[in-house]
Amino acid sequence: MCGSSKTPTVVKSDPVAEADAAADTAAKAANADAAARKKRKAQSLLETGAGTESLLAGAGGKMQLGA
């Protein structure tokens, strides 16, 4: 006879649990990436001085539109 007479072990898995775990891991990675992009964008805006002055204040000193 060839090989052993043992039957192979069957690995039982729960597809729903595996899908949930994969979705959770993907969400964490996406959130980390989005947070990193947001932080880089904010840092870039601070370095360039963008957002330090109101658009209305730069337009002749007006503080309200239409006034």
C-alpha positions as CSV (number, residue, x, y, z in Angstrom):
1,M,0.0,0.0,0.0
2,C,1.1,3.5,-0.7
3,G,1.0,6.3,1.9
4,S,-0.5,6.2,5.3
5,S,-3.9,5.0,6.2
6,K,-4.7,8.1,8.2
7,T,-7.5,10.3,7.0
8,P,-6.6,13.9,6.5
9,T,-7.8,16.4,9.1
10,V,-10.5,18.7,7.9
11,V,-10.1,22.4,8.7
12,K,-13.4,23.9,9.6
13,S,-13.9,27.6,9.0
14,D,-16.7,30.1,9.3
15,P,-16.8,32.2,6.0
16,V,-18.9,34.9,7.7
17,A,-16.5,35.3,10.5
18,E,-13.6,35.4,8.0
19,A,-15.3,38.0,5.9
20,D,-16.1,40.1,9.0
21,A,-12.4,39.9,10.1
22,A,-11.2,40.9,6.6
23,A,-13.6,43.8,6.4
24,D,-12.5,45.0,9.9
25,T,-8.9,44.8,8.9
26,A,-9.6,46.7,5.6
27,A,-11.5,49.4,7.4
28,K,-8.7,49.9,10.0
29,A,-6.2,50.2,7.1
30,A,-8.4,52.7,5.2
31,N,-9.0,54.8,8.3
32,A,-5.3,54.9,9.1
33,D,-4.6,56.0,5.5
34,A,-7.3,58.6,5.5
35,A,-6.0,60.0,8.9
36,A,-2.5,60.2,7.6
37,R,-3.6,62.0,4.4
38,K,-5.7,64.4,6.5
39,K,-2.7,65.1,8.8
40,R,-0.4,65.7,5.8
41,K,-2.9,68.1,4.2
42,A,-3.4,70.1,7.4
43,Q,0.4,70.3,7.9
44,S,0.9,71.4,4.3
45,L,-1.8,74.1,4.7
46,L,-0.2,75.4,7.9
47,E,3.2,75.5,6.2
48,T,2.0,77.5,3.2
49,G,-0.1,79.9,5.4
50,A,-3.3,79.0,3.7
51,G,-6.4,79.7,5.7
52,T,-4.8,82.3,7.9
53,E,-6.9,85.1,6.5
54,S,-10.6,85.3,5.6
55,L,-11.5,85.7,2.0
56,L,-13.9,88.5,3.0
57,A,-11.2,90.3,5.0
58,G,-8.9,90.4,1.9
59,A,-11.7,91.9,-0.2
60,G,-11.5,95.6,0.9
61,G,-12.0,94.9,4.6
62,K,-15.6,93.8,4.3
63,M,-16.7,91.4,7.0
64,Q,-20.0,90.4,5.4
65,L,-21.2,89.7,1.9
66,G,-23.6,92.2,0.6
67,A,-23.0,94.8,3.3
